[in-house]
Amino acid sequence: MNPQVPLGECVPPSTQYAVSVSLPMWEDNVDYEKGESRVVDRMVSGYPRFFIAKPIQALVTVVKDKFALPNETAMIFPSLKCADRCVAFIYDQAPKQQSEELRYVLPRPGQVRIVTHVVEPINKKAAALDATSNVLQVPVAIYCVLFPEDLFPLAKQYWQHTGDGISARLADHCLHIARVNEEFEQETVPFSPSNIGGASRRKQGSGYHRAPSSVTSPSSSTVSTPVTRSFLSAAGGSAEAAADGNVFSETKIEADTFVEERFGRNLSLKYSANMKAALRRRIAGALSEEEQKQGAQVERGVAGLSADDVFVATTGMGAIFQAHQALLRIGRGKSVCFGFSYTDTLKVLQKFGPGAYFLGHGEGADYDELEQILDRHATSAEEEPILAIFTECPSNPLLKTADLSRLRSLADRYGAALVVDETIGSFPNVDVLSWADIVVSSLTKVFSGDSNVMGGSIVLNPNRAHYARLRATMDAEFEDLLWCEDAVFLERNSRDFMSRVPRINANALAVAELLAASPKVAQVNYPKFTTPANYELIKRKTADAGYGGLLSVDFAGGESASRVFYDSLSCCKGPSLGTNFTLASPYTILAHFTELDWAAQYGVSPHLVRISVGLEPQDELLAMFQSALDAIPA
């Protein structure tokens, strides 16, 4: 196995736009959560919903310099709807999240505001002729939410929960436009004493102007925004603008992109719309590369499903958030989070809309309590019927699988929608769409595998009662905001998705059995061992179907044993999962550091080590895990 990646470096190493970061020692994770500078200051990357990527930070600095008042900061979004929701969230949550430890100064009406920033190349003719330029030839826009610095934690919550923020590739594209425009101005503006200063030259020579501020009351769901047009400062573009292949030149000047395209791994950006269509087809039918060539299809097991029932979001949490938003447009009731789900799923259900019930054990008496909740809401004159039941199959990090047949029966009886997150199981292994109204997934994980791009998917079951209204809502409201470069990388990475999953299945099974056989291990959470009957119900009947690549382990020696085991692993260590390489993390420390006791009451140990098994040779994997076990004192 490879040596440990140094603290703070991107994972995998030397990967542009990596979605993980190396936290190689247990204490590194603890200190990261504490905000210790020895860790935070060394981080060059991180999981993008938690760590704002360096290109985005640079673009925020430009936006602040241009638009912000003293003691203000900004967050940047790819659409006005996203920015509008962020403003509404800040105003809604500021009074709700007051505590003795943290007191927010409530923002005044209009103080949290949106600036729409439009940018375009100065020399459009040259951009159109430049075959090695990345400059868009049409005006594009980003949407900047400006707010007092002390409200940053609330804005960051919105960014984290919803996955609505711009991607790092979009931010870099914005900065690239700025650099190209500045170089053009430096070449074309004649020298004179009045334009020696770069700032004055840019202000006078770029055609920049700023419209007066105009922001409606925060109680309104629509915020009118001033529009600025700038030829020099960094700005970005919407996915809609990039969907037209003609706006991009044939290749990028960057060497990495040249190599990708030269050897046929990535297609040119002008095909991004085609790539999105290919992604939807692949998700609808789980097409492998060879099966695509032969025109065959691996059925999802749902009659009538088409690529038009698939919607590709910018992140996995974005898919969950958008699914919940669509449901709120057809109903007004609370939702139920069944089982201990990924942390932000519950936060989305609780903070957006009328709230949620949390049945965190996801087994036993929770089924009876779920039925009681559904019945109470269905028969009450004062409460709306339950809107939806959300569950993960299997769950993260305990790998429990809910009884989908029972949940489906309850949902049908009480008119609720059933939303299933299949990220951990992945659709080559499990068929959850047959049971669900909506299936969501994080394409960032095993679908991509390369840990260098974010994405999510929403799939609607055309045979369920809520389908017509959900489809109409999604067609009317869903925004295609996946940035063109992200779409190209996501398509490239997922071409061999179907062939990678069986190999990961086999490796993870071997690792799980090795760990389960050790007397130093108290428990291995893995679908084959955890609620196995429920998993077998949804497991596909194909020869390659397995139990996925994720497992978690708790040790008989408690925290000290977990620390030794984790520190001794010679694989990549950091956040995320579903990578082509093995990746470990002390999950509870990273996801629930401020609520360890709360998580423990649902069986999530504070000493849990989560392992996402990759594609390495199986004998090397087993040797590495055995070595880490041997390091734990008897």
C-alpha positions as CSV (number, residue, x, y, z in Angstrom):
1,M,0.0,0.0,0.0
2,N,1.0,3.6,-0.5
3,P,2.6,5.7,2.3
4,Q,0.3,8.2,4.1
5,V,-0.5,11.4,2.3
6,P,0.9,14.4,4.3
7,L,-1.5,16.3,6.5
8,G,-3.6,18.9,4.6
9,E,-2.7,17.6,1.1
10,C,-5.4,16.8,-1.3
11,V,-6.7,13.2,-1.6
12,P,-5.8,11.6,-3.9
13,P,-2.4,13.3,-4.1
14,S,-1.7,15.9,-6.8
15,T,-5.4,15.9,-7.9
16,Q,-6.8,19.2,-9.1
17,Y,-10.3,19.7,-7.6
18,A,-9.9,16.8,-5.2
19,V,-12.9,16.3,-2.9
20,S,-11.0,15.0,0.1
21,V,-8.1,16.0,2.2
22,S,-5.6,14.0,4.1
23,L,-6.1,13.8,7.9
24,P,-3.7,10.9,8.5
25,M,-3.7,10.8,12.3
26,W,-6.7,10.5,14.7
27,E,-5.6,13.7,16.5
28,D,-5.6,15.5,13.1
29,N,-9.3,14.9,12.8
30,V,-10.0,16.1,16.4
31,D,-7.9,19.3,15.9
32,Y,-9.6,19.9,12.5
33,E,-12.9,20.0,14.3
34,K,-11.5,22.3,17.0
35,G,-10.3,24.6,14.3
36,E,-6.6,24.3,15.3
37,S,-4.3,26.3,13.0
38,R,-1.8,23.5,12.8
39,V,-4.4,21.5,10.7
40,V,-6.6,24.2,9.2
41,D,-3.7,26.3,7.9
42,R,-2.2,23.3,6.1
43,M,-5.3,22.3,4.2
44,V,-5.1,22.8,0.5
45,S,-8.4,21.0,-0.2
46,G,-11.4,19.5,1.7
47,Y,-14.8,18.1,1.1
48,P,-16.4,20.9,-0.9
49,R,-19.6,21.4,1.1
50,F,-17.5,21.8,4.3
51,F,-14.3,23.4,3.0
52,I,-14.7,26.3,0.6
53,A,-12.3,25.5,-2.2
54,K,-9.3,27.8,-2.8
55,P,-10.6,29.1,-6.2
56,I,-13.9,30.0,-4.6
57,Q,-12.1,31.7,-1.8
58,A,-10.2,33.7,-4.4
59,L,-13.3,34.7,-6.2
60,V,-15.1,35.7,-3.0
61,T,-12.1,38.0,-2.3
62,V,-12.7,39.7,-5.7
63,V,-16.4,40.0,-5.0
64,K,-15.8,41.5,-1.6
65,D,-13.3,44.0,-3.0
66,K,-15.8,45.2,-5.6
67,F,-19.2,45.1,-3.8
68,A,-18.9,44.6,0.0
69,L,-19.2,47.2,2.6
70,P,-16.8,47.2,5.6
71,N,-17.2,44.1,7.8
72,E,-19.1,42.3,5.1
73,T,-18.3,39.0,3.3
74,A,-20.0,37.1,0.5
75,M,-21.0,33.7,-0.8
76,I,-21.5,33.0,-4.5
77,F,-24.1,30.9,-6.2
78,P,-24.8,29.8,-9.8
79,S,-28.4,31.0,-9.9
80,L,-30.7,33.7,-8.5
81,K,-32.9,31.0,-7.0
82,C,-30.0,29.6,-5.0
83,A,-29.0,33.0,-3.8
84,D,-32.6,33.9,-2.9
85,R,-32.9,30.8,-0.8
86,C,-29.7,31.6,1.0
87,V,-31.0,35.1,1.9
88,A,-34.3,33.7,3.1
89,F,-32.4,31.0,5.2
90,I,-30.2,33.6,6.9
91,Y,-33.2,35.8,7.9
92,D,-35.2,32.7,9.0
93,Q,-32.4,31.1,11.1
94,A,-30.8,34.1,12.7
95,P,-33.5,34.4,15.4
96,K,-33.9,30.6,15.8
97,Q,-30.3,29.8,16.4
98,Q,-29.6,32.3,19.3
99,S,-27.9,30.7,22.3
100,E,-25.8,31.8,25.3
101,E,-22.7,30.7,23.4
102,L,-23.6,32.4,20.1
103,R,-25.7,35.6,19.7
104,Y,-26.3,36.8,16.2
105,V,-27.1,40.4,15.6
106,L,-30.3,40.1,13.6
107,P,-29.9,41.6,10.1
108,R,-32.0,44.6,9.1
109,P,-34.3,44.4,6.2
110,G,-32.2,44.6,3.0
111,Q,-28.9,44.2,4.9
112,V,-28.5,40.6,3.5
113,R,-28.6,41.3,-0.3
114,I,-27.8,39.9,-3.7
115,V,-25.7,41.4,-6.4
116,T,-25.9,39.8,-9.8
117,H,-22.5,40.1,-11.4
118,V,-22.2,39.8,-15.2
119,V,-18.9,39.3,-17.0
120,E,-17.9,38.9,-20.6
121,P,-14.7,38.9,-22.6
122,I,-13.4,42.3,-23.7
123,N,-12.1,41.2,-27.0
124,K,-15.0,39.0,-28.2
125,K,-13.6,38.8,-31.8
126,A,-10.2,37.5,-30.5
127,A,-11.9,35.1,-28.1
128,A,-14.0,33.6,-31.0
129,L,-10.9,33.0,-33.1
130,D,-8.7,31.7,-30.3
131,A,-8.6,27.9,-30.6
132,T,-6.7,27.5,-27.3
133,S,-8.8,29.8,-25.1
134,N,-11.2,28.9,-22.4
135,V,-13.0,32.3,-22.6
136,L,-16.7,32.3,-23.0
137,Q,-17.9,34.4,-25.9
138,V,-21.3,35.3,-24.2
139,P,-22.1,37.2,-21.1
140,V,-22.4,35.0,-18.0
141,A,-23.5,35.7,-14.4
142,I,-22.9,34.7,-10.8
143,Y,-25.1,35.7,-7.9
144,C,-23.3,37.1,-4.9
145,V,-25.0,37.1,-1.4
146,L,-23.5,39.9,0.7
147,F,-24.0,39.9,4.5
148,P,-22.3,41.0,7.8
149,E,-19.3,38.8,8.6
150,D,-20.8,37.6,11.9
151,L,-23.6,35.9,9.9
152,F,-21.1,33.7,8.1
153,P,-21.9,30.6,10.1
154,L,-25.5,30.8,8.9
155,A,-24.5,31.3,5.3
156,K,-22.1,28.4,5.6
157,Q,-24.9,26.2,7.0
158,Y,-26.9,26.9,3.9
159,W,-23.9,26.1,1.7
160,Q,-23.3,22.9,3.5
161,H,-26.9,21.6,3.8
162,T,-28.1,22.4,0.3
163,G,-25.0,21.9,-1.9
164,D,-26.1,25.0,-3.8
165,G,-22.8,26.8,-4.0
166,I,-20.7,27.2,-7.2
167,S,-18.1,24.6,-8.0
168,A,-14.4,25.1,-7.9
169,R,-14.1,24.6,-11.6
170,L,-16.7,27.4,-12.2
171,A,-14.8,29.7,-9.9
172,D,-11.5,28.9,-11.7
173,H,-13.2,29.6,-15.0
174,C,-14.4,33.0,-13.6
175,L,-10.9,33.9,-12.5
176,H,-9.5,32.8,-15.9
177,I,-11.8,35.3,-17.7
178,A,-10.5,38.0,-15.3
179,R,-6.9,37.2,-16.1
180,V,-7.4,37.1,-19.9
181,N,-9.3,40.4,-19.8
182,E,-6.7,42.1,-17.6
183,E,-3.9,40.9,-19.9
184,F,-5.8,42.4,-22.9
185,E,-6.3,45.7,-21.1
186,Q,-2.6,45.9,-20.2
187,E,-1.7,45.3,-23.8
188,T,-4.2,47.8,-25.3
189,V,-4.4,50.7,-22.8
190,P,-1.7,53.3,-23.8
191,F,0.7,54.5,-21.2
192,S,0.0,57.9,-19.5
193,P,0.6,59.3,-16.1
194,S,-3.2,59.0,-15.3
195,N,-3.3,55.3,-15.8
196,I,-0.2,54.1,-14.0
197,G,-2.3,52.8,-11.1
198,G,-3.8,49.5,-12.0
199,A,-7.0,50.2,-10.1
200,S,-7.7,53.4,-11.9
201,R,-6.9,51.9,-15.3
202,R,-9.2,49.0,-14.7
203,K,-12.0,51.2,-13.5
204,Q,-11.8,53.5,-16.5
205,G,-10.9,51.1,-19.2
206,S,-13.1,48.1,-18.5
207,G,-16.5,49.6,-19.1
208,Y,-17.4,48.6,-15.5
209,H,-20.3,50.2,-13.8
210,R,-22.3,49.5,-10.7
211,A,-26.1,49.7,-10.5
212,P,-27.7,51.2,-7.4
213,S,-28.7,48.7,-4.7
214,S,-32.4,47.6,-4.7
215,V,-33.4,44.8,-2.3
216,T,-37.0,44.0,-1.4
217,S,-38.2,43.0,2.1
218,P,-36.6,39.8,3.3
219,S,-40.0,38.4,4.1
220,S,-40.5,38.2,0.3
221,S,-39.3,35.0,-1.4
222,T,-38.0,37.1,-4.3
223,V,-35.1,39.5,-4.0
224,S,-34.5,42.0,-6.7
225,T,-30.9,42.5,-7.3
226,P,-28.6,45.2,-8.8
227,V,-26.8,44.0,-11.9
228,T,-23.2,44.9,-12.6
229,R,-21.3,44.4,-15.8
230,S,-17.5,44.0,-15.6
231,F,-15.0,43.1,-18.3
232,L,-12.1,42.8,-15.8
233,S,-13.1,41.3,-12.5
234,A,-13.6,37.6,-12.0
235,A,-17.1,36.3,-12.7
236,G,-18.7,33.1,-13.6
237,G,-21.5,31.6,-15.7
238,S,-24.6,29.6,-15.4
239,A,-24.8,26.0,-16.6
240,E,-27.4,27.2,-19.1
241,A,-25.0,29.5,-20.8
242,A,-22.4,26.8,-21.0
243,A,-24.8,24.2,-22.4
244,D,-24.4,25.7,-25.9
245,G,-21.3,24.1,-27.2
246,N,-20.5,27.0,-29.5
247,V,-19.5,29.2,-26.6
248,F,-16.4,27.2,-25.9
249,S,-13.3,27.0,-27.9
250,E,-12.1,23.5,-28.9
251,T,-9.4,22.9,-26.2
252,K,-8.1,24.5,-23.1
253,I,-4.6,25.8,-22.8
254,E,-4.0,24.0,-19.5
255,A,-1.8,20.9,-20.0
256,D,-4.0,18.6,-17.9
257,T,-7.0,19.2,-20.1
258,F,-4.9,18.9,-23.3
259,V,-3.8,15.4,-22.2
260,E,-7.4,14.4,-21.3
261,E,-8.7,15.4,-24.6
262,R,-5.7,14.4,-26.7
263,F,-6.0,10.8,-25.5
264,G,-9.7,10.6,-25.7
265,R,-10.5,10.4,-21.9
266,N,-12.4,13.7,-21.7
267,L,-14.4,15.1,-24.6
268,S,-14.3,18.8,-25.4
269,L,-16.3,21.2,-23.4
270,K,-18.5,21.9,-26.4
271,Y,-20.0,18.5,-25.8
272,S,-21.1,19.2,-22.3
273,A,-24.8,19.1,-23.1
274,N,-24.3,15.7,-24.7
275,M,-22.4,14.6,-21.6
276,K,-25.3,15.5,-19.4
277,A,-27.7,13.5,-21.6
278,A,-25.3,10.6,-21.4
279,L,-25.2,10.8,-17.6
280,R,-29.0,10.7,-17.4
281,R,-29.2,7.7,-19.7
282,R,-26.4,5.9,-17.7
283,I,-28.2,6.6,-14.4
284,A,-31.6,5.5,-15.8
285,G,-30.3,2.2,-17.2
286,A,-26.9,1.8,-15.4
287,L,-25.2,1.3,-18.8
288,S,-21.7,0.0,-18.9
289,E,-19.2,1.0,-21.5
290,E,-19.4,-2.3,-23.3
291,E,-23.2,-2.5,-23.1
292,Q,-23.5,1.0,-24.5
293,K,-21.5,-0.1,-27.5
294,Q,-23.8,-3.1,-28.0
295,G,-27.0,-1.0,-27.4
296,A,-28.0,-3.2,-24.4
297,Q,-29.4,-1.9,-21.1
298,V,-29.2,-3.1,-17.5
299,E,-32.8,-2.5,-16.4
300,R,-33.5,-0.8,-13.2
301,G,-36.5,-3.1,-12.8
302,V,-39.0,-0.3,-13.3
303,A,-41.2,-0.3,-16.4
304,G,-41.5,2.9,-18.3
305,L,-38.5,4.6,-16.7
306,S,-36.7,6.9,-19.1
307,A,-33.8,9.3,-19.0
308,D,-36.3,12.1,-18.7
309,D,-37.1,10.9,-15.2
310,V,-33.5,11.5,-14.2
311,F,-32.3,14.9,-13.0
312,V,-28.6,15.6,-12.4
313,A,-27.8,17.9,-9.5
314,T,-24.6,19.6,-8.6
315,T,-24.1,17.5,-5.4
316,G,-25.6,14.5,-3.6
317,M,-27.0,16.8,-0.9
318,G,-28.3,19.0,-3.6
319,A,-30.3,16.0,-4.9
320,I,-31.8,15.4,-1.5
321,F,-32.5,19.1,-1.0
322,Q,-34.1,19.5,-4.4
323,A,-36.2,16.3,-3.9
324,H,-37.5,17.7,-0.6
325,Q,-38.2,21.1,-2.2
326,A,-40.2,19.4,-5.0
327,L,-42.3,17.5,-2.4
328,L,-43.0,20.7,-0.5
329,R,-44.5,22.1,-3.6
330,I,-47.1,19.3,-3.7
331,G,-47.7,19.1,0.1
332,R,-47.3,20.9,3.3
333,G,-46.7,18.2,5.9
334,K,-43.7,17.2,7.9
335,S,-41.3,14.4,6.8
336,V,-39.9,11.4,8.7
337,C,-36.2,10.6,8.7
338,F,-36.1,6.8,9.2
339,G,-32.8,5.5,10.5
340,F,-29.6,7.2,11.4
341,S,-28.9,9.0,8.1
342,Y,-26.0,11.2,6.9
343,T,-26.0,14.3,9.1
344,D,-27.1,16.9,6.5
345,T,-30.1,14.9,5.4
346,L,-31.8,15.4,8.7
347,K,-30.7,19.0,8.8
348,V,-32.4,19.7,5.4
349,L,-35.7,18.1,6.7
350,Q,-35.6,20.0,9.9
351,K,-34.6,23.5,8.7
352,F,-36.4,23.8,5.4
353,G,-40.2,23.5,5.6
354,P,-42.4,22.5,8.6
355,G,-39.9,20.1,10.2
356,A,-39.3,16.4,10.6
357,Y,-39.5,13.4,12.9
358,F,-36.3,11.5,13.5
359,L,-36.5,7.8,14.1
360,G,-32.8,7.2,14.5
361,H,-32.6,3.5,15.2
362,G,-34.4,2.5,12.0
363,E,-35.5,-0.9,13.2
364,G,-37.6,-2.6,15.9
365,A,-40.0,-0.2,17.6
366,D,-39.3,2.6,15.2
367,Y,-41.6,0.9,12.7
368,D,-44.5,1.0,15.2
369,E,-43.7,4.6,16.1
370,L,-43.6,5.5,12.4
371,E,-47.1,4.0,11.9
372,Q,-48.4,5.9,14.9
373,I,-47.0,9.2,13.5
374,L,-48.5,8.6,10.1
375,D,-51.9,7.7,11.6
376,R,-51.9,10.7,14.0
377,H,-51.2,13.1,11.2
378,A,-53.7,11.5,8.9
379,T,-56.6,11.7,11.4
380,S,-55.8,15.1,13.0
381,A,-57.7,18.2,12.0
382,E,-54.8,20.3,13.2
383,E,-51.9,18.6,11.5
384,E,-51.1,18.0,7.8
385,P,-50.6,14.4,6.7
386,I,-46.9,13.3,6.6
387,L,-45.3,14.4,3.4
388,A,-42.5,11.9,3.0
389,I,-40.4,9.1,4.5
390,F,-36.7,9.5,3.9
391,T,-34.3,6.6,4.4
392,E,-30.8,5.4,3.3
393,C,-30.3,1.9,2.0
394,P,-27.9,1.0,3.5
395,S,-27.4,3.8,6.0
396,N,-24.2,5.8,6.7
397,P,-22.3,4.9,8.9
398,L,-24.1,2.0,10.5
399,L,-24.9,0.2,7.2
400,K,-28.4,-0.7,8.3
401,T,-31.0,-1.4,5.7
402,A,-34.7,-0.5,6.3
403,D,-37.5,-2.9,5.4
404,L,-38.6,-1.2,2.2
405,S,-41.6,-3.5,1.8
406,R,-42.9,-2.3,5.1
407,L,-42.1,1.3,4.5
408,R,-43.8,1.1,1.1
409,S,-46.9,-0.4,2.6
410,L,-47.1,2.4,5.2
411,A,-46.4,5.1,2.6
412,D,-49.2,3.8,0.4
413,R,-51.7,3.5,3.2
414,Y,-51.1,7.1,4.4
415,G,-50.4,8.8,1.1
416,A,-46.8,9.7,1.9
417,A,-43.9,9.6,-0.6
418,L,-41.0,7.3,0.0
419,V,-37.5,8.8,-0.8
420,V,-34.6,6.4,-0.7
421,D,-30.9,7.3,-0.8
422,E,-29.0,4.6,-2.6
423,T,-25.5,6.1,-2.5
424,I,-24.0,3.4,-0.2
425,G,-25.6,0.4,-1.9
426,S,-25.4,1.9,-5.5
427,F,-27.7,0.7,-8.2
428,P,-25.6,-2.1,-9.7
429,N,-26.0,-3.8,-6.3
430,V,-29.5,-2.8,-5.1
431,D,-32.9,-2.2,-6.6
432,V,-34.6,0.5,-4.5
433,L,-36.4,2.3,-7.2
434,S,-39.0,-0.5,-7.4
435,W,-40.1,0.5,-3.8
436,A,-39.5,4.2,-3.9
437,D,-41.2,7.3,-5.3
438,I,-37.9,9.1,-5.5
439,V,-34.3,7.7,-5.5
440,V,-31.5,10.1,-4.8
441,S,-27.8,9.4,-4.9
442,S,-24.4,11.1,-4.6
443,L,-22.6,10.8,-7.9
444,T,-19.5,12.1,-6.2
445,K,-19.0,8.7,-4.6
446,V,-18.6,5.4,-6.4
447,F,-20.3,6.5,-9.6
448,S,-17.4,8.9,-10.2
449,G,-14.8,7.1,-8.1
450,D,-12.0,9.5,-8.9
451,S,-12.7,11.9,-6.1
452,N,-12.3,15.0,-8.3
453,V,-15.9,16.1,-9.1
454,M,-19.2,16.6,-7.4
455,G,-22.6,15.5,-8.6
456,G,-26.0,14.1,-7.5
457,S,-29.0,12.5,-9.1
458,I,-32.8,12.4,-8.6
459,V,-34.7,9.5,-10.2
460,L,-38.6,9.5,-10.2
461,N,-40.5,6.2,-10.3
462,P,-43.1,6.7,-13.1
463,N,-45.3,4.0,-11.6
464,R,-46.0,5.7,-8.3
465,A,-49.0,7.8,-7.3
466,H,-47.1,11.0,-6.8
467,Y,-45.2,10.8,-10.1
468,A,-47.3,13.1,-12.3
469,R,-47.2,16.0,-9.8
470,L,-43.5,15.4,-9.0
471,R,-42.6,15.2,-12.6
472,A,-44.5,18.4,-13.4
473,T,-42.9,20.2,-10.5
474,M,-39.4,19.1,-11.4
475,D,-39.9,20.0,-15.1
476,A,-41.0,23.4,-14.0
477,E,-38.7,24.2,-11.1
478,F,-35.5,22.2,-11.4
479,E,-32.4,24.1,-12.5
480,D,-29.7,22.4,-14.4
481,L,-26.7,24.0,-12.6
482,L,-24.1,21.3,-13.2
483,W,-21.1,23.3,-14.5
484,C,-20.0,22.1,-18.0
485,E,-16.5,21.0,-16.9
486,D,-17.9,19.1,-14.0
487,A,-20.3,17.3,-16.3
488,V,-17.5,16.3,-18.6
489,F,-15.4,14.9,-15.8
490,L,-18.4,13.1,-14.2
491,E,-19.2,11.4,-17.5
492,R,-15.6,10.4,-18.1
493,N,-15.2,9.0,-14.6
494,S,-18.4,7.0,-14.7
495,R,-17.8,5.1,-18.0
496,D,-16.4,2.1,-16.2
497,F,-18.7,2.4,-13.2
498,M,-20.4,-0.9,-13.7
499,S,-17.2,-2.9,-14.0
500,R,-15.6,-1.2,-10.9
501,V,-18.4,-2.0,-8.5
502,P,-18.1,-5.8,-8.5
503,R,-14.3,-5.5,-7.8
504,I,-15.0,-3.1,-4.9
505,N,-17.7,-5.5,-3.6
506,A,-15.2,-8.4,-3.5
507,N,-12.5,-6.4,-1.8
508,A,-14.9,-5.0,0.8
509,L,-16.3,-8.4,1.6
510,A,-12.8,-9.8,2.2
511,V,-11.9,-6.9,4.5
512,A,-15.1,-7.2,6.4
513,E,-14.6,-10.9,7.0
514,L,-11.0,-10.3,8.1
515,L,-12.0,-7.7,10.6
516,A,-15.1,-9.7,11.9
517,A,-12.8,-12.6,12.7
518,S,-10.5,-10.6,14.9
519,P,-11.0,-10.8,18.7
520,K,-9.9,-7.2,18.8
521,V,-13.0,-6.1,16.9
522,A,-16.2,-5.5,18.8
523,Q,-18.5,-5.0,15.8
524,V,-18.3,-4.7,12.0
525,N,-21.2,-2.8,10.4
526,Y,-21.6,-4.2,6.9
527,P,-24.8,-5.0,4.9
528,K,-24.1,-8.7,4.9
529,F,-23.9,-8.7,8.8
530,T,-26.3,-5.8,9.6
531,T,-30.1,-6.3,9.0
532,P,-29.2,-8.9,6.3
533,A,-32.8,-9.9,5.5
534,N,-33.7,-6.4,4.6
535,Y,-30.7,-6.0,2.4
536,E,-31.3,-9.3,0.6
537,L,-34.8,-8.1,-0.2
538,I,-33.4,-5.2,-2.4
539,K,-30.1,-6.9,-3.5
540,R,-30.1,-7.5,-7.2
541,K,-30.2,-11.1,-8.4
542,T,-27.3,-10.7,-10.8
543,A,-24.0,-12.5,-10.3
544,D,-22.1,-9.3,-9.8
545,A,-24.4,-7.8,-7.2
546,G,-22.8,-7.5,-3.8
547,Y,-22.8,-5.5,-0.5
548,G,-21.0,-2.4,-1.6
549,G,-17.6,-1.0,-0.6
550,L,-18.5,0.7,2.8
551,L,-18.1,-0.7,6.3
552,S,-17.5,0.6,9.7
553,V,-15.8,-1.0,12.7
554,D,-15.8,-0.5,16.5
555,F,-13.0,-2.1,18.6
556,A,-13.1,-4.0,21.9
557,G,-10.4,-1.7,23.2
558,G,-12.5,1.5,22.8
559,E,-11.0,4.8,21.7
560,S,-7.3,3.8,22.3
561,A,-7.7,0.8,20.0
562,S,-9.5,2.9,17.3
563,R,-6.7,5.5,17.5
564,V,-3.9,2.9,17.1
565,F,-5.8,1.1,14.2
566,Y,-6.5,4.3,12.4
567,D,-3.0,5.8,12.8
568,S,-1.4,2.5,11.6
569,L,-3.4,2.3,8.4
570,S,-1.2,2.9,5.3
571,C,-4.0,4.1,3.0
572,C,-5.5,7.5,2.3
573,K,-7.4,8.9,5.3
574,G,-9.9,11.7,5.1
575,P,-13.6,12.6,4.4
576,S,-15.7,11.1,1.6
577,L,-16.3,7.6,0.4
578,G,-16.9,5.5,-2.7
579,T,-13.4,6.3,-4.0
580,N,-11.4,4.0,-6.3
581,F,-8.8,3.9,-3.6
582,T,-9.3,2.8,0.0
583,L,-10.2,5.7,2.3
584,A,-10.7,5.7,6.1
585,S,-12.0,8.2,8.5
586,P,-13.1,8.5,12.2
587,Y,-16.6,9.2,11.0
588,T,-18.3,10.3,14.2
589,I,-15.5,12.7,15.0
590,L,-15.9,14.4,11.6
591,A,-19.7,14.3,11.3
592,H,-20.9,14.7,14.9
593,F,-18.0,16.2,16.9
594,T,-20.3,18.7,18.8
595,E,-23.0,16.0,19.4
596,L,-21.2,12.8,20.2
597,D,-23.5,11.9,23.1
598,W,-26.5,12.4,20.9
599,A,-25.1,10.2,18.2
600,A,-24.1,7.5,20.7
601,Q,-27.7,7.0,21.8
602,Y,-28.5,5.7,18.3
603,G,-25.6,3.3,18.3
604,V,-23.0,5.5,16.6
605,S,-19.9,5.1,18.6
606,P,-17.6,8.1,19.0
607,H,-14.7,5.7,18.3
608,L,-16.1,4.4,15.0
609,V,-13.7,4.0,12.1
610,R,-15.4,4.1,8.7
611,I,-13.7,2.4,5.8
612,S,-14.5,2.8,2.1
613,V,-12.7,0.0,0.3
614,G,-11.2,0.6,-3.1
615,L,-9.7,-1.2,-6.1
616,E,-6.3,-2.1,-4.7
617,P,-5.1,-5.7,-5.1
618,Q,-6.9,-7.7,-2.4
619,D,-3.9,-9.4,-0.9
620,E,-2.3,-5.9,-0.3
621,L,-5.5,-4.7,1.3
622,L,-5.7,-7.7,3.6
623,A,-2.1,-7.3,4.6
624,M,-2.5,-3.6,5.4
625,F,-5.6,-4.2,7.6
626,Q,-4.0,-7.1,9.3
627,S,-1.0,-5.0,10.1
628,A,-3.2,-2.3,11.6
629,L,-5.0,-4.9,13.7
630,D,-1.6,-6.3,14.9
631,A,-0.6,-2.8,16.0
632,I,-3.5,-2.8,18.6
633,P,-2.2,-4.1,21.9
634,A,-3.6,-7.5,22.9
